[in-house]
Amino acid sequence: MQNILDWYIDGETGISSKAMAAIACGKAPKDQYWNHPRDPADLNRCIKLVDKAPEVKEAFGEIAKLSNCWSAIIENWDDLRECFINEVGYDWCNAKRAPRTYKKMEALLDAARKAA
């Protein structure tokens, strides 16, 4: 949990990354923290959390249970991460927009919403 605490203190947090951190720490996220990543900026914050605290991956199964949209993100985590990094670099170091990643996320999330 020290890595998660370090991320929280030093990192750029968002609602979706806070949900991941809460579940990884054995806490149920507050209602407002159930939100999944909705765009590449949200995804970036989640990627940074998992990179800073790899133990969060151990909680992916529980995170996926939060919603169909979370499940879609978690099931496609490696592919989404790779797409984002290839498109813009780690933490936006090579570009400021990620249209391919956004399009991939939207397709996954739209399918998840329709399945709900």
C-alpha positions in Angstrom: 0.0 0.0 0.0 3.0 2.3 0.4 3.2 2.7 -3.4 -0.4 3.7 -3.6 0.1 6.2 -0.8 3.1 7.6 -2.6 1.1 7.9 -5.8 -1.7 9.7 -4.0 0.6 12.2 -2.4 2.9 12.8 -5.4 0.6 11.9 -8.3 -2.0 13.4 -10.5 -5.2 11.8 -9.3 -8.6 11.6 -10.9 -11.9 9.9 -10.0 -11.3 6.7 -12.0 -7.7 6.3 -10.7 -9.0 6.9 -7.1 -11.6 4.1 -7.6 -8.8 1.8 -8.7 -6.7 2.8 -5.7 -9.6 2.4 -3.3 -10.4 -1.1 -4.5 -6.7 -2.1 -4.4 -6.6 -1.0 -0.8 -9.7 -3.1 0.1 -12.1 -0.1 0.3 -15.3 0.3 -1.6 -15.0 3.5 -3.5 -17.5 6.3 -2.7 -20.3 6.6 -5.2 -18.7 9.4 -7.1 -15.5 7.3 -7.4 -17.1 4.5 -9.4 -16.5 6.4 -12.6 -14.4 4.6 -15.2 -11.9 6.3 -17.4 -13.8 8.2 -20.0 -11.0 9.6 -22.2 -7.2 9.3 -22.7 -6.5 11.9 -19.9 -8.4 9.7 -17.4 -6.7 6.6 -18.8 -3.3 8.3 -18.4 -3.9 8.9 -14.7 -4.9 5.2 -14.3 -1.8 4.1 -16.2 0.4 6.2 -14.0 -1.2 4.7 -10.9 -0.7 1.1 -12.1 2.9 1.9 -13.1 3.7 3.5 -9.7 1.8 0.8 -7.8 1.8 -2.4 -9.8 0.0 -4.2 -7.0 -3.1 -2.5 -8.3 -3.2 -5.1 -11.0 -4.0 -7.7 -8.4 -7.3 -5.9 -7.8 -8.3 -5.8 -11.5 -10.8 -8.5 -11.0 -12.6 -6.5 -8.2 -12.3 -3.3 -10.2 -13.9 -5.0 -13.2 -17.0 -5.8 -11.0 -17.8 -2.1 -10.5 -19.6 -1.8 -13.9 -19.7 -3.1 -17.5 -17.6 -0.1 -18.5 -15.0 -0.9 -15.9 -15.0 -4.5 -17.0 -14.3 -3.4 -20.6 -11.4 -1.2 -19.6 -9.9 -3.9 -17.4 -10.3 -6.7 -20.0 -8.6 -4.5 -22.5 -6.1 -2.9 -20.2 -2.9 -4.0 -21.9 -4.2 -3.1 -25.4 -5.4 0.3 -24.2 -2.1 1.1 -22.4 -0.1 0.0 -25.5 -2.2 2.1 -27.8 -1.9 5.2 -25.6 1.9 4.8 -25.1 2.5 4.2 -28.8 0.3 7.2 -29.7 1.4 9.9 -27.3 4.3 8.4 -25.2 4.3 8.0 -21.4 2.4 10.8 -19.7 1.9 12.7 -22.9 5.6 13.1 -23.6 5.3 12.9 -27.4 1.9 14.4 -28.2 -1.0 16.3 -26.6 -3.9 14.5 -28.3 -4.7 10.8 -28.5 -7.5 10.3 -31.1 -6.8 6.6 -31.8 -6.9 5.8 -28.1 -10.0 7.9 -27.6 -11.7 6.1 -30.5 -10.7 2.7 -29.1 -12.0 3.6 -25.7 -15.3 4.9 -27.1 -15.9 1.7 -29.0 -15.2 -0.4 -25.9 -17.4 1.8 -23.7 -20.2 2.0 -26.2 -20.3 -1.8 -26.4 -20.2 -2.1 -22.6 -23.1 0.4 -22.2 -25.2 -1.5 -24.8 -24.5 -4.8 -22.9 -25.8 -3.3 -19.7 
